[in-house]
Amino acid sequence: MDRRTTTGLLLLTAAALGSGALWLRARDDAPVASALPAIGIGYYLREARLSASGNDGRIRYRIEAAEVQQSPVDGSISMRPVSIDYDPSADIPWHLRADRGTMRAGDKMVRLSGNVVATTRGADSPVATISTDYLDLDPGTEIASTRSKVVIEYAGSVVHATGLRAPLREDRLELLADVRGRYTR
């Protein structure tokens, strides 16, 4: 090898090493976070219990969830699994539970979904059970409603319907459509 070939090979090797070093440095300087999607959790709670009181200061209802998560993007809240109990002194004998519950930011409506079951706790009457896949609950007005299919079991009777409006304080159910059932005396 002559001197000219050796010099050329050294220059090519230096150029290759230099460009490789510049490429690695550019990779190290690039922000890593920009390549990762934002997780976006406003807050996250485990074994959460929320109590709401009335104007008289007494507890009206409690919402419990194993996990509660708020989205910082829209402020919505998701809970799973969730249960809602009205205080016995509020004269609303209902207990509700579901796989999931959601609330939009600034909205008091709790949207329950997945294996929704609402049961009464009346001591002087048979227990009534409502089962559905989706139920809206406004804890303030104490009204539960759905347009989904529902199954109601009460004192050995079973009623199927589509849609329900239930003013819980009145302990009354309004079935909206396609009502059929089997009644036992």
C-alpha positions in Angstrom: 0.0 0.0 0.0 1.3 3.4 -0.9 1.1 6.5 1.1 -1.8 7.9 -0.9 -4.0 4.8 -0.4 -3.2 4.7 3.3 -4.1 8.4 3.7 -7.4 7.8 1.8 -8.3 4.8 4.0 -7.6 6.8 7.1 -9.7 9.7 6.0 -12.6 7.3 5.1 -12.3 5.5 8.4 -12.3 8.9 10.3 -15.3 10.1 8.3 -17.2 6.9 9.1 -16.4 7.1 12.8 -17.3 10.8 12.9 -20.7 10.3 11.2 -21.4 7.3 13.5 -20.5 9.4 16.5 -22.8 12.3 15.3 -25.6 9.9 14.7 -25.3 8.4 18.2 -25.1 11.9 19.8 -28.2 13.0 17.9 -30.1 10.0 19.2 -29.0 10.8 22.8 -30.1 14.5 22.5 -33.6 13.6 21.2 -36.2 13.9 24.0 -37.4 10.4 25.0 -40.8 11.6 26.3 -41.9 12.8 22.8 -41.8 9.3 21.6 -43.9 7.9 24.4 -47.7 8.4 24.6 -49.0 10.4 27.6 -50.6 8.2 30.2 -52.8 10.9 31.6 -54.0 10.3 35.1 -55.3 13.3 37.0 -55.5 11.3 40.2 -55.7 7.6 41.1 -57.2 6.2 44.3 -57.5 2.7 45.7 -60.3 1.7 48.2 -62.0 5.0 47.9 -65.1 6.0 49.8 -67.1 9.2 49.1 -69.8 10.4 51.4 -72.3 13.0 50.4 -74.4 14.9 52.9 -77.7 16.7 52.7 -78.5 20.3 53.7 -79.0 19.1 57.3 -75.4 17.8 57.4 -76.4 14.1 57.7 -74.9 11.5 55.3 -77.3 10.8 52.4 -75.3 8.3 50.4 -71.9 6.7 50.0 -70.0 5.7 46.9 -67.3 3.1 47.3 -64.9 1.8 44.6 -61.8 -0.4 44.6 -60.2 2.0 42.1 -61.0 5.5 41.1 -59.1 7.3 38.3 -59.6 10.8 36.9 -58.6 11.8 33.3 -56.7 15.1 33.1 -57.8 15.5 29.5 -61.5 15.9 30.1 -61.8 15.6 33.9 -64.0 12.5 33.8 -63.9 10.0 36.6 -64.0 6.2 36.2 -64.5 3.8 39.1 -64.4 0.0 39.3 -66.0 -1.9 40.8 -68.4 0.5 42.4 -71.2 0.4 44.9 -73.7 3.1 46.1 -75.6 2.9 49.3 -78.2 5.4 50.5 -78.1 5.9 54.3 -80.9 4.1 56.0 -81.9 7.3 57.8 -82.5 8.9 54.3 -85.5 6.5 53.8 -84.1 5.2 50.5 -83.6 1.5 51.0 -81.5 0.9 47.8 -78.0 -0.6 47.3 -76.5 -0.4 43.8 -73.4 -2.1 42.5 -71.7 -2.4 39.1 -68.4 -3.5 37.5 -67.8 0.1 36.4 -69.0 3.6 37.1 -68.2 6.9 35.3 -68.9 10.5 35.9 -68.3 13.4 33.4 -66.5 16.5 34.7 -69.0 18.8 36.4 -71.8 16.3 36.1 -73.5 14.6 39.1 -74.9 11.7 37.1 -73.2 8.3 37.8 -73.3 6.0 34.8 -73.1 2.4 36.0 -72.3 -0.4 33.5 -71.4 -4.1 33.6 -73.5 -6.4 35.8 -75.5 -3.6 37.3 -77.6 -4.9 40.3 -79.8 -2.7 42.5 -81.5 -4.2 45.5 -83.8 -2.9 48.2 -83.1 -3.3 51.9 -86.6 -3.0 53.2 -87.2 -4.9 56.5 -91.0 -5.1 56.2 -91.3 -6.1 52.5 -89.6 -8.7 50.3 -86.3 -7.7 48.6 -86.6 -6.5 45.1 -83.6 -6.9 42.7 -83.1 -5.1 39.4 -80.5 -6.4 37.0 -79.3 -4.7 33.8 -76.2 -3.9 31.9 -76.4 -0.1 32.1 -78.0 2.3 34.6 -77.9 6.1 35.0 -78.2 7.3 38.6 -78.6 10.9 39.7 -77.8 10.7 43.4 -79.1 14.2 44.1 -82.6 13.6 42.6 -82.5 9.9 43.6 -83.7 8.8 40.2 -82.2 5.8 38.4 -83.0 5.2 34.7 -82.0 3.1 31.7 -83.2 2.3 28.2 -81.5 -1.1 28.4 -83.2 -4.5 29.1 -83.9 -5.1 32.8 -84.9 -8.1 34.9 -86.8 -7.5 38.1 -87.2 -10.2 40.8 -89.7 -9.6 43.6 -91.3 -12.1 46.0 -90.8 -15.0 43.6 -92.0 -13.1 40.5 -89.8 -12.2 37.6 -90.5 -9.4 35.2 -88.5 -8.5 32.0 -88.7 -5.1 30.4 -86.9 -2.7 28.2 -86.3 0.6 29.9 -86.8 1.7 33.5 -87.3 4.9 35.5 -87.1 4.4 39.2 -87.6 7.3 41.7 -85.8 5.5 44.5 -87.1 7.8 47.3 -90.7 6.7 46.3 -89.6 3.0 46.1 -91.4 2.8 42.8 -90.4 1.4 39.4 -91.8 2.5 36.0 -91.2 0.0 33.2 -91.0 1.7 29.8 -91.6 -1.0 27.1 -91.8 -4.7 26.3 -93.0 -5.7 29.7 -93.6 -9.5 30.3 -93.3 -11.6 33.3 -94.2 -14.5 35.6 -96.0 -13.6 38.7 -96.2 -15.7 41.8 -98.7 -15.2 44.6 
